[in-house]
Amino acid sequence: MQPTPSYVPPHGLLKGKTLLVTAAAGAGIGFAVARRALEEGCSALLISDAHERRLGEAMAGLRRDFPNADVHGQLCDISQQSHVDALFGLAQDKMGGIDVLINNAGLGTSRRIVDMGDDEWDKVIAVTLTGTFRMIRGALKLMQPRGRGVIVNNASVLGWRAQVEQAHYAAAKAGVMALTRCAAMEAAEFGIRINAVAPSIAIHAFLRKSASEELLDELAAKEAFGRAAEPWEVANVMVFLASDYSSYMTGEVVSVSSQRA
């Protein structure tokens, strides 16, 4: 197994930009990209999550570590249109709109198709795919009149590859990939870029609650580096896509993995 690399120092990639990051509480990719955005110089940050306690803890941590930053938080269940409307309303009021949306929210469970009820299927699709659609729609309504903006979606390598007990999640993430490509074509005429990342496995506390240690160890062992990604390693690629360094990229899905060919 290869060792985890050193944390990459910031380079001011998001200097002066306003960001909205969904599902940013806890210790996962969303919180990692929120922290990275502040390190990279964003002028204002709005984070959302469906879990009140975790959101409060995330806000407290960011404000403690970045005392001079303009940081806001809002409870939001992206499967509810009223929550999404309120989130974008706050973004408009507090930050004058957004330059970058990071669509990180998603939901996964493990179940074989023959054992899966409609309610479980519907819930995963509602959050992971339909919620991403709602967020893109809301962001475009703010970004199109300004003639600029960037959206980065969080997909998954399961949008391409098969895994037992993941039919609902894989279908949702494949949908996110297709949505990314189609939305990018519609947004391009307004100067807006939309891309996605497709991580393989990034270990964090929430993932440990939804999958067994045996399965996580097995999946990590299949990676070429023999380890899972750190959440900040995925966040780094999201920041790249959000930055002007990726100015000619739109409609792309970038695999963030070290899986064997």
Phi, psi and omega per residue, in radians:
M1 nan 2.310 3.117
Q2 -1.402 2.538 -3.127
P3 -1.230 2.705 3.055
T4 -1.195 2.295 -3.123
P5 -1.227 2.893 3.091
S6 -1.193 2.601 3.107
Y7 -1.053 2.344 -3.057
V8 -1.403 2.240 3.130
P9 -1.189 2.667 -3.112
P10 -1.240 2.747 -3.130
H11 -2.305 0.285 3.100
G12 1.212 0.521 -3.036
L13 -1.190 -0.401 -3.092
L14 -2.058 0.453 -3.096
K15 -1.001 2.193 3.069
G16 1.429 0.020 -3.088
K17 -1.687 2.609 3.047
T18 -1.766 2.392 -3.042
L19 -2.245 2.557 2.961
L20 -2.139 2.196 -3.125
V21 -2.165 2.140 3.096
T22 -1.567 2.751 3.141
A23 0.878 0.914 -3.015
A24 -1.770 0.046 3.111
A25 -1.505 2.903 3.132
G26 1.511 -2.668 -3.053
A27 -2.133 0.403 -3.059
G28 -1.651 -2.774 -3.080
I29 -1.116 -0.681 -3.114
G30 -1.057 -0.810 3.114
F31 -1.172 -0.653 3.132
A32 -1.089 -0.705 -3.123
V33 -1.323 -0.527 3.061
A34 -1.123 -0.813 3.097
R35 -1.088 -0.752 -3.140
R36 -1.090 -0.652 3.133
A37 -1.085 -0.726 3.101
L38 -1.173 -0.702 3.092
E39 -1.084 -0.599 -3.092
E40 -1.512 0.143 2.932
G41 1.610 0.350 3.126
C42 -1.071 2.576 -3.059
S43 -1.441 -0.465 3.109
A44 -2.726 2.562 -3.080
L45 -2.374 2.321 3.015
L46 -2.113 2.134 3.083
I47 -1.963 2.599 3.101
S48 -2.317 2.783 3.059
D49 -2.877 2.785 3.132
A50 -1.552 -0.095 -3.069
H51 -1.941 1.963 -3.012
E52 -1.082 -0.841 -3.093
R53 -1.099 -0.823 -3.118
R54 -1.137 -0.625 3.106
L55 -1.120 -0.752 3.106
G56 -1.078 -0.717 3.117
E57 -1.153 -0.686 3.114
A58 -1.126 -0.766 3.117
M59 -1.063 -0.792 -3.129
A60 -1.074 -0.722 3.141
G61 -1.144 -0.747 -3.138
L62 -1.176 -0.723 -3.139
R63 -1.214 -0.540 3.079
R64 -1.196 -0.778 -3.061
D65 -1.435 -0.373 3.134
F66 -2.284 1.219 -2.995
P67 -1.092 -0.395 -3.119
N68 -1.698 0.041 -3.082
A69 -1.450 2.665 3.085
D70 -1.619 1.646 -3.013
V71 -2.109 2.316 -3.141
H72 -2.262 2.720 3.113
G73 -2.398 2.628 -3.123
Q74 -2.634 2.278 2.989
L75 -1.126 2.359 -3.135
C76 -2.762 2.176 2.954
D77 -1.805 1.865 -3.003
I78 -1.254 -0.045 3.009
S79 -1.441 -0.056 3.127
Q80 -2.001 2.060 -3.086
Q81 -1.069 -0.620 3.139
S82 -1.102 -0.634 3.092
H83 -1.162 -0.740 3.135
V84 -1.108 -0.765 3.121
D85 -1.043 -0.749 -3.140
A86 -1.144 -0.644 3.140
L87 -1.115 -0.817 3.137
F88 -1.230 -0.532 3.043
G89 -1.086 -0.735 3.103
L90 -1.151 -0.702 3.112
A91 -1.046 -0.701 3.128
Q92 -1.187 -0.769 -3.087
D93 -1.201 -0.760 -3.022
K94 -1.530 -0.520 -3.020
M95 -2.170 -0.014 -3.121
G96 1.240 0.437 -3.080
G97 1.923 -3.037 -3.138
I98 -2.328 2.489 3.026
D99 -1.558 -0.555 -3.052
V100 -2.398 2.307 2.964
L101 -1.962 2.206 3.006
I102 -1.849 1.886 3.134
N103 -1.524 1.633 -3.068
N104 -1.833 -0.299 -3.011
A105 -1.149 2.400 3.088
G106 -2.895 2.857 -3.123
L107 -2.433 2.328 3.106
G108 -2.402 2.562 2.990
T109 -2.357 3.087 3.109
S110 -2.099 2.082 -3.118
R111 -2.838 2.382 3.009
R112 -1.244 2.613 -3.066
I113 -0.988 -0.732 -3.090
V114 -1.167 -0.335 3.140
D115 -1.790 -0.016 -3.019
M116 -1.613 2.203 3.062
G117 -1.463 2.841 3.105
D118 -1.013 -0.622 -3.078
D119 -1.122 -0.696 3.119
E120 -1.199 -0.779 3.064
W121 -0.988 -0.879 -3.065
D122 -1.089 -0.676 -3.104
K123 -1.164 -0.748 3.120
V124 -1.127 -0.754 3.111
I125 -1.144 -0.713 -3.077
A126 -1.069 -0.736 -3.126
V127 -1.421 -0.909 -2.935
T128 -1.286 -0.703 -3.097
L129 -1.806 -0.994 -3.087
T130 -1.146 -0.646 3.085
G131 -1.092 -0.712 3.080
T132 -1.098 -0.725 3.068
F133 -1.023 -0.810 -3.132
R134 -1.068 -0.712 -3.140
M135 -1.177 -0.713 3.089
I136 -1.084 -0.806 -3.134
R137 -1.031 -0.807 3.140
G138 -1.120 -0.713 3.139
A139 -1.146 -0.723 -3.123
L140 -1.101 -0.594 3.120
K141 -1.125 -0.528 3.077
L142 -1.479 -0.646 -3.029
M143 -1.400 -0.649 -3.033
Q144 -1.030 -0.778 3.105
P145 -1.102 -0.438 -3.139
R146 -1.480 -0.313 3.124
G147 1.270 0.483 3.124
R148 -2.881 2.855 3.088
G149 2.557 2.814 3.133
V150 -2.410 2.400 3.044
I151 -2.171 2.306 3.086
V152 -2.150 2.090 3.140
N153 -1.728 2.641 3.071
N154 -1.796 1.897 3.095
A155 -1.749 -2.464 3.129
S156 -2.954 2.642 3.040
V157 -1.084 -0.317 3.087
L158 -1.211 -0.211 2.980
G159 -1.189 -0.311 3.099
W160 -1.918 -0.582 -2.930
R161 -2.017 2.704 -3.061
A162 -1.642 2.537 3.037
Q163 -2.615 2.373 3.125
V164 -1.030 2.456 3.093
E165 1.221 0.273 -3.108
Q166 -2.183 0.429 -3.076
A167 -1.053 -0.754 -3.102
H168 -1.181 -0.797 -3.140
Y169 -1.168 -0.760 3.125
A170 -1.099 -0.731 3.114
A171 -1.096 -0.722 3.129
A172 -1.126 -0.760 -3.114
K173 -1.242 -0.603 3.018
A174 -1.091 -0.662 3.066
G175 -1.100 -0.694 3.089
V176 -1.065 -0.687 3.107
M177 -1.088 -0.836 -3.136
A178 -1.145 -0.708 3.087
L179 -1.054 -0.729 3.099
T180 -1.003 -0.835 -3.097
R181 -1.135 -0.788 -3.095
C182 -1.224 -0.755 3.132
A183 -1.098 -0.624 3.131
A184 -1.073 -0.664 3.140
M185 -1.184 -0.647 3.119
E186 -1.262 -0.573 -3.054
A187 -1.458 -0.361 -3.012
A188 -1.032 -0.657 -3.097
E189 -1.162 -0.266 3.111
F190 -1.778 0.141 3.135
G191 1.330 0.403 -3.110
I192 -1.896 2.369 3.136
R193 -1.887 2.449 3.101
I194 -2.339 2.092 3.107
N195 -2.338 3.068 3.129
A196 -2.489 2.707 2.948
V197 -1.880 2.648 3.094
A198 -2.248 1.527 3.129
P199 -1.256 2.713 3.001
S200 -1.561 -1.239 3.124
I201 -2.543 2.161 3.049
A202 -2.203 2.026 -3.029
I203 -1.425 2.259 3.030
H204 -2.662 3.028 -2.979
A205 -1.041 -0.721 -3.102
F206 -1.144 -0.678 3.132
L207 -1.132 -0.637 3.135
R208 -1.123 -0.432 3.115
K209 -1.395 -0.391 -3.050
S210 -1.827 -0.068 3.135
A211 -2.531 2.641 -3.124
S212 -1.290 2.706 3.097
E213 -1.073 -0.613 -3.141
E214 -1.092 -0.779 3.141
L215 -1.164 -0.750 -3.142
L216 -1.100 -0.722 3.101
D217 -1.118 -0.693 3.130
E218 -1.116 -0.780 -3.137
L219 -1.158 -0.723 3.129
A220 -1.113 -0.635 -3.120
A221 -1.155 -0.401 -3.139
K222 -1.378 -0.244 3.127
E223 -1.275 2.581 -3.093
A224 -1.064 -0.572 3.114
F225 -1.467 -0.074 3.132
G226 1.249 0.305 3.138
R227 -2.589 2.809 3.012
A228 -1.375 2.826 3.050
A229 -1.281 2.626 2.891
E230 -1.372 2.522 3.119
P231 -0.912 -0.624 -3.119
W232 -1.213 -0.368 3.096
E233 -1.243 -0.620 3.023
V234 -1.242 -0.713 3.128
A235 -1.027 -0.635 3.129
N236 -1.042 -0.696 3.141
V237 -1.243 -0.652 3.059
M238 -1.057 -0.747 3.121
V239 -1.102 -0.723 3.068
F240 -1.003 -0.825 -3.139
L241 -1.153 -0.514 3.119
A242 -1.358 -0.335 -3.031
S243 -1.574 2.982 3.117
D244 -1.255 -0.176 3.093
Y245 -1.166 -0.343 3.126
S246 -1.884 0.584 -2.980
S247 -1.063 -0.378 -3.133
Y248 -1.780 0.167 -3.124
M249 -1.816 2.203 2.968
T250 -2.680 2.564 -3.105
G251 1.289 0.262 -3.088
E252 -1.746 2.618 3.017
V253 -2.073 1.969 -3.048
V254 -1.724 2.077 3.094
S255 -1.284 2.178 3.081
V256 -1.917 1.455 -3.053
S257 -2.690 2.930 3.014
S258 -2.236 0.638 -3.093
Q259 -1.227 2.606 -3.138
R260 -1.252 2.557 3.119
A261 -1.169 nan nan
